Amino acid sequence: MISSRAVCVAPVLPVDVRNQIRALTEAGALRELIGGAVFHGAGKFGKCLRTAGDLARPDRLAKSESRRLDTEAAPDVCRSIFWPELAHRFAVRCHLRTPGPRSTDAWFAAVDQAAARFVRPRDTLVLAREDACLRSFAAAHRVGATTLYDLPIPHHAAMQRCLEIEAEEFPDAGSDFDPAEEYRPARTRRKDAELAAADAILVASDFVRDGLIEQGIAADRIRKIPYGCEGDRPFVPFRDRKPVVLYVGHLSLRKGVARLLRVWKRLGAHRTHTLRLIGKKLLSDRFLTEYSGLYEYVPPVPRSRLWVHFAEARAFVFPSACDGFGLVLNESLSCGTPVIASSHTGAPGFIDDGRQGRIYRHGDDDALAAHLEQALSKPVETAEMGREAHEFARRWGWVDYRADMRKTIATLVATGTGRALD
């Protein structure tokens, strides 16, 4: 048990956040969870959503969100700040607001502002996500609580630099981001202020950690805990798999898909193997036309149905230009599918190059081509990496992630790094 009273601010609930919440619950440290639409489907809020009309589909929102926290936190510690999210979804669906960072930032800021009102004098920790912590961290400092900043993506300066390089090299691919919107001065100043207000910064990868250090963040403020695998997934032997190389994620410049297609065409690998791309198309039709017939496209599918694709592929490729981690890496490992990943992902410092897969320096297309060629032409070595991947997933699961979270939080609270303000 951790001698702590923790407040967690969570506008959204991806799997890593759910495991952070569960770690606090298991430690008996979670006093209050403050977040978005709904955590448990019962009660007045659930009825409100179900009767609000079909336009924003709040019924689906209530159903999905309530299902996500059935085991992570008890209803009596959950506080739903639902109107910002409901307004955001309604406005986007009705085309009253363009989906993008400005709209999402407003939603997250409203949750953060509300959360600040619920920080109490005896609280010892405030854990909050990027874009949703500035006011709640200020409230934490006023009562002397420690602030832990959850940063799931690289520093904004690293992101901007990587994306500008990709856009310059692939001018016809279409941009999946608007630099003027993503990196407007007010937004980057707010992100920098969040970092400055954090006593400690939680990251999942060496790539994010190293980018922070490059920006002058002291290494001793950074805590790295890689995301967990699903170690109970069955292992499918190489002989039972299809000649498929799999990619899952947005088809975008940021995810490195333009480079992947260029390398795949150069190899001529489509003659013997299938490159299966699963995700939302963000590359331009003009660019993709050049590679027509060289890959198989599958529109986005629910995560629960992705396991079939991971289990039948012989290799998984993750060529991202800039990624905080990439849970698809863990999902691939969990199915015993070896990975080929760029250095700008969660792979370095997580898996061993040559054992569970291969890691190459992003931008080195020759290295990517060589690793793909090896995966296609050396089945014995690829099969062995698949077995190693599956064993690795069994050794590092979400239970291990939560154990490290509890240790990290206990250390932060014990050292009293909260900075009370006059």
ABEGO torsion letter per residue (X at the ends): XBBBBBBBBBABBBAAAAAAAAAAAAAGABABBBBBABABABEAAAAAAAAAEAAAGAAAAAAAAAAAAAAABBAAABBBBAAAAAAAAAAAAAGABBBEAAAAAAAAAAAAAAAAAABBAABABBBBBBGAAAAAAAAAAAAGBBBBBBBABBBAAAAAAAAAAAAAABAAAEBABBAAAAABAAAAAAAAAAAAABABBBBABAAAAAAAAAAGBBAAABBBBBBBBBAABBBBBAAABBBBBBBBEBBBAAAGAAAAAAAAAAAGAAAABBBBBBEBBABBAAAAAAABGABBBBBBBBAAAAAAAAAABABBBBABABBAAGAAAAAAAAAGBBBBBBAABAABGABBBGAAEBBBBBGBAAAAAAAAAAAAABAAAAAAAAAAAAAAAAABBAAAAAAAAAAAAAAAAAAGABBBBX
